[in-house]
């Protein structure tokens, strides 16, 4: 019975320590839940054609690349985890290439060739 009480006390202490960390630093994710966050977009060398007041998709499709990533490359390896951002993650994000829209308003679902789904959709 003494070990059961000790286990309960240890669990309560760990819970209190975790609550203190959250109160101090805000909520956090345990390692392995989210390994990387990245922003993927057109390569920096891509030149957008001058605005000629046309609205719509640009004809040329730029190559895409990882613009930003968190944590920085090599962070996990230096901290003992053998994990890196997968190669060509930009291809996964934009399998048809990075399409750019020109206009003052965002594209509609019709512009994007999306079908709206509803409960009555076939």
QUISUL-V135268 format. One record per residue. RES is the residue in one small letter. NEAR is the number of other ideal C-beta (glycine too) atoms within 10 Angstrom. D_FIRST is the distance of its C-alpha to the first C-alpha in Angstrom with 1 decimal. Layout:
BEGIN
res: [RES	RES]
near: [NEAR	NEAR]
d_first: [D_FIRST	D_FIRST]
END
This chain:
BEGIN
res: [x	x	x	x	x	x	x	x	x	x	x	x	x	x	x	x	x	x	x	x	x	x	x	x	x	x	x	x	x	x	x	x	x	x	x	x	x	x	x	x	x	x	x	x	x	x	x	x	x	x	x	x	x	x	x	x	x	x	x	x	x	x	x	x	x	x	x	x	x	x	x	x	x	x	x	x	x	x	x	x	x	x	x	x	x	x	x	x	x	x	x	x	x	x	x	x	x	x	x	x	x	x	x	x	x	x	x	x	x	x	x	x	x	x	x	x	x	x	x	x	x	x]
near: [5	6	7	8	9	10	10	10	10	10	10	10	10	10	10	10	10	11	10	10	12	11	8	7	8	7	6	10	8	6	12	8	7	9	15	16	10	14	10	17	17	20	12	8	8	16	7	11	11	5	8	6	6	9	11	10	13	16	7	10	15	19	12	20	16	16	13	10	15	10	13	9	11	9	15	17	11	9	9	7	12	6	12	13	14	11	7	10	15	20	13	9	14	16	7	7	14	18	14	16	13	15	13	5	8	8	16	8	9	8	14	11	7	10	6	7	7	5	4	5	7	2]
d_first: [0.0	3.8	5.5	5.2	6.5	8.8	10.0	10.9	12.6	14.5	15.6	16.8	18.6	20.2	21.4	22.9	24.6	26.1	27.3	28.9	30.7	32.0	33.2	34.9	36.4	36.4	34.8	34.7	34.4	32.2	34.3	35.7	36.0	39.4	40.8	44.4	46.4	50.2	53.4	56.1	59.8	63.3	64.2	65.5	68.9	69.6	72.5	72.6	76.1	77.9	77.5	80.5	79.1	78.0	74.8	72.7	71.1	72.4	74.2	72.8	69.2	67.7	65.3	61.7	59.3	56.0	57.1	53.7	50.3	46.9	45.3	48.4	49.2	47.3	44.4	41.8	43.2	43.2	39.5	38.4	38.8	41.6	42.8	46.2	48.1	49.8	53.5	55.9	53.3	56.5	57.9	54.8	55.2	59.0	59.9	63.4	63.9	63.4	65.7	66.9	68.2	71.0	71.5	70.6	68.4	65.6	66.4	66.0	64.4	68.0	68.6	65.5	66.4	63.1	62.9	61.1	58.8	58.1	57.0	60.6	61.1	62.2]
END
